[in-house]
Amino acid sequence: MSMAEYKGKVKNIQDTPFGYTLSLIGGKWKMVIIYLLAEDQPIRFNELKRQIGTITYKTLSSQLKELEADGLVKRKEYPQVPPKVEYSLTDKAGTLLPILEELCEWGVKNQNN
């Protein structure tokens, strides 16, 4: 499906496939988290926080919970002391990676223009 099929028919963007996609990956941090998990997984919470830098613990935690609820991130908890939790991408999130690669390529082509 293309955006052209929805021309003149969209009353609410959330009702379109584009709106659905944005609801899963929209916002300031979700694509960053997916990108970093694609580069290095599984990864622990504190390492992910270090790689992102400016995100707060609370925001990272809530974003990971949302991504997990949407089926894009897997959380694996190990029964040990201190607790160990690792995050990785699901197969569903893996289908987003070619799109993220295209965004990177667009950035390479247009960054200095």
N, C-alpha and C positions, 0 to 999 in steps of 0.2 A: 504494500500500500504506500501511496505517496501522499504528500501534503495536498496535492492538487485535487484529490478525491474528496477532500473535506472543505474545499473552497465554498464559502457561502452557507455551509451547513453547521459550522461550529458555533454553538451557543455557550459552551463551557469547555475550555481547553483540557480539563481533566478527563473529559469524555473521549478523548482521542488517544491513539497509541503514543503520540508524542507526549501528551500530558501524563500518561502512565509512566513512560520512561523517565520523565523529569521528576515524578514523584519518588522514584527509586534512587536516582543518582543526582538530583538537583541539590542546590545549596553549596556552601563554601567548601565543605570538607569531604563529602562522600567520594567524589572522583579521585581526590588526592589519596584517600585511604585505599581505594581499589587499585589505583596505580602502584602504590607502594607494596601492597600485598602481592601484586602480580610480579613485582621485581624480586621479592624476598619473602617466601612463605614456607613453612609457617613462621609466624613472628609473634613475639610476646608484646603485651600491652606497652610496657615501658620503652621497649626498643622502637615501637611504632611512634610513640610520643616523642622520643628523641629525634627521629627522622623528620617528623612534621615540624617540630619546634614550637611554633606560636600557638598551637591549640591547647586549650585547658584540659585537665584530666576529666572534668565533668562533661565537657563537650565531646571529647573523644569517646568516652564511655557511652554517651547517649547515641552518637552516630553509629558506633559499632553495634549497639543493641538494635537500632533501626535497620541496619544492613542485614543483621542476622534474622530479624523478623521478616524481612522481605526476601529471604532466601539467597542472599548474595554472599554472605560471610558465614563460615563455620567457626564455632567456638569450641575448643577442646580443653576440658579442665582435667588436670591430673590430681589424684587424691594424695597429696603430700603436704608437708609443712616445711617451708612456707608454700602457700598455694601457687601452682603454676598453671597458667592459662595461655593457650596459643590460638592465634587466629589465622585462617586461611580462606581462600576463595572457594566458592562452590562451583559446580559445573555451569550453573546458570550465569554466574558472574563471568566465567570464562568466555561466554558468548559476547560479552561487552568489550573484551580486550581488543578485537580488531577495530572497533569504533574508537576506542581510546588511542590506538595507534594512528588512525586517520587524523584525529585531533592533533596529535604530536606532529605529524607530517605537515598539516596545515600551518602549525606554529613555526616550523622550520622555514617554510616557504614565505611566510608573511611577517615574521618577527621584525625584520630590519627594513621593511618597506614603508 
